[in-house]
Amino acid sequence: MRAFPLLRYLSLILPAIRLAWALFRDRRVGALIKLLPIMAVIYVVSPLDVLPDIIPVVGWVDDLIVAGGLLLLFFLLAPRGIVLEHLRGTGVRKEPEEPAADPIDGTFRYTDEDQSR
């Protein structure tokens, strides 16, 4: 008998939360799209639900379904390339560095500027 059937999905839930956090922090994802995870958190924390949390299991499942649906919509509406980039683990691209200037070859001669001695 399985005590907690949702525990087997824990290996999927934690990476999804990490991906959502990485996408939320990425500047290339639009501000309107970033409202979806905020709405998911507000729904889970809010006492107003479709099914009240007073009902032990059904109220919590309702929160999981709505929050999961909002996160799924967030993943689908975020630019695909950015989502794939974070899934591959490359993360946020750094700003491209300017190429180093070409070295200048030359010779020098040290002279003492105080030649009055």
Kinemage of the C-alpha trace (Angstrom):
@kinemage 1
@onewidth
@group {chain A} dominant
@subgroup {mainchain}
@vectorlist {calphas} color= white
{ca met a 1} P 0.000 0.000 0.000
{ca arg a 2} L 1.279 3.409 -0.910
{ca ala a 3} L 1.013 5.846 1.926
{ca phe a 4} L 1.414 9.054 -0.084
{ca pro a 5} L 0.879 8.620 -3.836
{ca leu a 6} L 1.869 12.260 -4.456
{ca leu a 7} L 5.379 11.627 -3.131
{ca arg a 8} L 6.340 9.811 -6.326
{ca tyr a 9} L 5.698 13.057 -8.189
{ca leu a 10} L 8.034 14.973 -5.893
{ca ser a 11} L 10.892 14.301 -8.300
{ca leu a 12} L 8.930 16.261 -10.928
{ca ile a 13} L 7.622 19.029 -8.685
{ca leu a 14} L 10.964 20.295 -7.353
{ca pro a 15} L 12.644 20.687 -10.786
{ca ala a 16} L 9.502 22.433 -12.068
{ca ile a 17} L 9.699 24.918 -9.193
{ca arg a 18} L 13.405 25.488 -9.892
{ca leu a 19} L 12.663 26.042 -13.584
{ca ala a 20} L 9.860 28.465 -12.743
{ca trp a 21} L 12.184 30.400 -10.416
{ca ala a 22} L 14.937 30.553 -13.055
{ca leu a 23} L 12.480 31.751 -15.707
{ca phe a 24} L 10.990 34.261 -13.287
{ca arg a 25} L 14.432 35.781 -12.691
{ca asp a 26} L 15.340 35.815 -16.387
{ca arg a 27} L 15.046 39.304 -17.878
{ca arg a 28} L 14.199 37.945 -21.312
{ca val a 29} L 10.819 36.608 -20.118
{ca gly a 30} L 8.031 39.176 -20.399
{ca ala a 31} L 6.523 40.881 -17.369
{ca leu a 32} L 2.958 39.786 -18.171
{ca ile a 33} L 4.025 36.153 -18.359
{ca lys a 34} L 5.740 36.505 -14.978
{ca leu a 35} L 2.360 37.298 -13.423
{ca leu a 36} L 1.319 33.639 -13.783
{ca pro a 37} L 3.601 32.207 -11.055
{ca ile a 38} L 2.714 35.156 -8.829
{ca met a 39} L -0.958 34.326 -9.312
{ca ala a 40} L -0.216 30.664 -8.498
{ca val a 41} L 1.435 31.580 -5.196
{ca ile a 42} L -1.366 33.993 -4.316
{ca tyr a 43} L -3.988 31.314 -5.022
{ca val a 44} L -2.231 28.744 -2.840
{ca val a 45} L -1.768 31.192 0.055
{ca ser a 46} L -5.176 32.845 -0.273
{ca pro a 47} L -7.974 31.643 1.981
{ca leu a 48} L -10.436 32.043 -0.909
{ca asp a 49} L -10.493 28.862 -2.989
{ca val a 50} L -12.798 27.084 -5.375
{ca leu a 51} L -12.908 24.253 -2.838
{ca pro a 52} L -12.142 25.379 0.727
{ca asp a 53} L -9.073 24.000 2.479
{ca ile a 54} L -11.280 22.945 5.378
{ca ile a 55} L -12.054 19.785 3.412
{ca pro a 56} L -8.788 17.929 4.163
{ca val a 57} L -7.585 16.396 0.905
{ca val a 58} L -9.890 17.863 -1.720
{ca gly a 59} L -9.034 21.447 -0.755
{ca trp a 60} L -5.302 20.800 -1.131
{ca val a 61} L -5.692 18.967 -4.433
{ca asp a 62} L -7.659 21.925 -5.735
{ca asp a 63} L -4.704 24.203 -4.884
{ca leu a 64} L -2.246 21.847 -6.583
{ca ile a 65} L -4.326 21.665 -9.751
{ca val a 66} L -4.769 25.429 -10.089
{ca ala a 67} L -1.140 26.235 -9.186
{ca gly a 68} L 0.156 23.468 -11.450
{ca gly a 69} L -2.012 24.680 -14.312
{ca leu a 70} L -0.753 28.235 -13.914
{ca leu a 71} L 2.870 27.043 -13.851
{ca leu a 72} L 2.269 24.891 -16.925
{ca leu a 73} L 0.797 27.904 -18.708
{ca phe a 74} L 3.843 29.919 -17.596
{ca phe a 75} L 6.170 27.323 -19.141
{ca leu a 76} L 4.168 27.235 -22.371
{ca leu a 77} L 3.979 31.018 -22.784
{ca ala a 78} L 7.632 31.706 -21.939
{ca pro a 79} L 9.892 31.852 -25.003
{ca arg a 80} L 10.731 28.296 -25.957
{ca gly a 81} L 14.438 28.900 -26.469
{ca ile a 82} L 14.819 30.368 -23.004
{ca val a 83} L 12.934 27.460 -21.403
{ca leu a 84} L 15.131 24.953 -23.255
{ca glu a 85} L 18.230 26.883 -22.236
{ca his a 86} L 17.289 26.599 -18.564
{ca leu a 87} L 16.306 22.938 -18.933
{ca arg a 88} L 19.711 22.160 -20.416
{ca gly a 89} L 21.321 23.847 -17.448
{ca thr a 90} L 23.066 26.622 -19.323
{ca gly a 91} L 21.048 29.177 -17.363
{ca val a 92} L 20.961 32.856 -18.090
{ca arg a 93} L 23.413 33.880 -20.726
{ca lys a 94} L 25.953 36.395 -19.621
{ca glu a 95} L 26.371 39.605 -21.510
{ca pro a 96} L 28.790 39.069 -24.374
{ca glu a 97} L 32.205 40.291 -23.454
{ca glu a 98} L 33.921 42.760 -25.702
{ca pro a 99} L 36.775 41.198 -27.583
{ca ala a 100} L 40.188 42.124 -26.261
{ca ala a 101} L 41.974 44.816 -28.234
{ca asp a 102} L 44.766 43.715 -30.519
{ca pro a 103} L 48.142 44.036 -28.839
{ca ile a 104} L 50.427 46.782 -30.051
{ca asp a 105} L 54.002 45.716 -30.723
{ca gly a 106} L 56.711 48.245 -30.142
{ca thr a 107} L 59.947 49.105 -28.415
{ca phe a 108} L 60.663 51.580 -25.673
{ca arg a 109} L 63.628 53.355 -24.237
{ca tyr a 110} L 63.797 54.559 -20.650
{ca thr a 111} L 65.273 58.014 -20.211
{ca asp a 112} L 65.852 59.882 -17.008
{ca glu a 113} L 63.890 63.100 -17.220
{ca asp a 114} L 66.153 64.885 -14.738
{ca gln a 115} L 69.336 65.198 -16.845
{ca ser a 116} L 70.620 68.350 -15.122
{ca arg a 117} L 72.887 66.416 -12.738
